[in-house]
Amino acid sequence: MNRIPDAEILLTPREVADLFGVDPKTVTRWAKAGKLTSIRTLGGHRRFRKSEVEDLRNNYFKSETK
């Protein structure tokens, strides 16, 4: 039996901003700069993959502690 993989958890710009302690506009700038991949909803809103955000967050805080 083939199992369909679970859907990727998507976060809003606000949720990502709260994780990093920045403004949602900063998250949008990161997406435009290519630091973070965004998915567009049918309404044109950005959503971010939780797994990618967690990877960026781990690297973001590593660079701040040095």
C-alpha positions as CSV (number, residue, x, y, z in Angstrom):
1,M,0.0,0.0,0.0
2,N,1.3,3.4,-0.9
3,R,0.9,6.1,1.7
4,I,0.4,9.7,0.6
5,P,2.9,11.9,2.4
6,D,1.6,14.4,4.9
7,A,1.0,17.9,3.5
8,E,3.8,20.4,4.2
9,I,2.9,22.8,7.0
10,L,2.8,26.3,5.7
11,L,3.3,29.5,7.8
12,T,2.1,33.0,7.2
13,P,4.5,36.0,7.1
14,R,3.3,37.0,10.5
15,E,4.0,33.5,12.0
16,V,7.5,33.5,10.4
17,A,8.1,37.1,11.7
18,D,7.2,36.1,15.2
19,L,9.7,33.2,15.2
20,F,12.5,35.6,14.1
21,G,11.4,38.6,16.1
22,V,11.1,40.8,13.0
23,D,8.4,42.6,11.1
24,P,6.3,40.7,8.5
25,K,7.6,43.1,5.8
26,T,11.1,41.9,6.6
27,V,10.0,38.3,5.9
28,T,8.6,39.5,2.6
29,R,11.9,41.2,1.7
30,W,13.8,37.9,2.6
31,A,11.5,36.1,0.1
32,K,12.1,38.7,-2.6
33,A,15.9,38.4,-2.0
34,G,15.8,34.7,-2.3
35,K,16.7,33.9,1.3
36,L,13.4,32.1,1.8
37,T,11.1,30.4,-0.7
38,S,7.5,31.5,-0.7
39,I,4.4,29.8,-2.1
40,R,1.6,32.0,-3.4
41,T,-2.0,31.3,-2.5
42,L,-4.8,31.7,-5.0
43,G,-5.4,35.1,-3.4
44,G,-1.8,36.1,-3.9
45,H,-0.7,35.8,-0.3
46,R,2.7,34.4,0.6
47,R,3.1,31.2,2.6
48,F,6.3,29.6,3.8
49,R,7.3,26.0,4.3
50,K,7.8,25.3,8.0
51,S,10.7,23.0,7.4
52,E,12.6,25.7,5.4
53,V,11.8,28.3,8.0
54,E,13.2,26.1,10.7
55,D,16.4,25.5,8.7
56,L,16.8,29.2,8.2
57,R,16.1,29.9,11.8
58,N,18.8,27.5,13.0
59,N,21.3,29.1,10.7
60,Y,20.1,32.6,11.6
61,F,20.7,32.2,15.3
62,K,24.0,30.4,14.8
63,S,25.4,33.4,12.9
64,E,24.2,35.8,15.6
65,T,26.0,33.9,18.4
66,K,29.4,34.2,16.8
